Structure formats: structure tokens, C-alpha cells
Amino acid sequence: LPGLGPLAVDFQKHHLQPAGITKLDVIEFLQQVHAPALIIIGVQVALTRECTMLRPFWLFCIVWVNLMFMAHRWSHILPKNNHPVVRWLQDHGLLLSMRQHIQHHKTYDCNFSIFTGWSNPFLNFVTQKILPAESFLYLPIYATYFLIPTFLYFLLTPAVQVAYK
């Protein structure tokens, strides 16, 4: 798919050499994963620029996207080599742990979550019973999911404007 080729290559490299993401400098790692997220958020910020109430939400999204990518990176680092705060968050299920994520790299057919692991039971059910993990249908599903805030803004804006007149 145009524009997604380099991302797909990096994704495949990660599956061939999972610990590779831990070899990159943190800034370099975030630059690689940042572009798609910032493009998606940037388009939505531009489309909803008149709604100043959404600005904290978009800032919050940028912070959490970075934390999500870092959580995935930390799940590839031996626990003893992670910062004590990261270890504590992993031990208490607030961030994805190596123990949770390692199964994904053994079989590639389960445990797709890269943030906390909480969605793994749901995603495992979906990929085993409803839609195979290799399906291209996930692209429009994810795109729709990530665009929900903007869709809601355009759906609700006329109603909000009428209510405040």
C-alpha cells in the first residue's frame, strides 16, 4: 500500500529481530513510530481547529501515543534492565511486560497489544474466531476507530451550535 511500505518493512524487521527496537536510541525509535501517529493526529487537529475544547484531548493523545510505543519497547527489555518505575508498572499490569508480550513473538498469532496487554483477550478472540490477524480489513477498521473524535466533532457541531444560540 502506498505510504505504508516503509512501515511494513520496519514491522517485519521487528518480527525478525524483536530486540532490535531496544538497540535504537530512544529519540530515533520515537521518530520512526511517531510519523504515522502524528499525521493521523495532525489531520484531526487541522480538521477540528475551531474547537478549542479538543486541544487538551489532542495533546493527551500525543503523550499517550508516545507512552504506548515506549511500553512496547520496554516489553522487549529484560525486566532487570528497565527503570524501577517501569518494572513496577509492568509488574502491576499498567504497562505491557515481557512475560505478556513474549508469546506474541513465539507464534505471531496472539497477544497483539503493545501498551498494557488488557485488550489481548478481546483481540485474541477476534483474530481466532471472527477476523484473521492477516486481514486487510483491519486497516479501515483502525482508520475509522482513530477518526472517531473528528467524526463526532462534525456530527455534533451543528447540534451544539443550535443549542447555544
Salt bridges, closest charged atoms under 4 A:
none
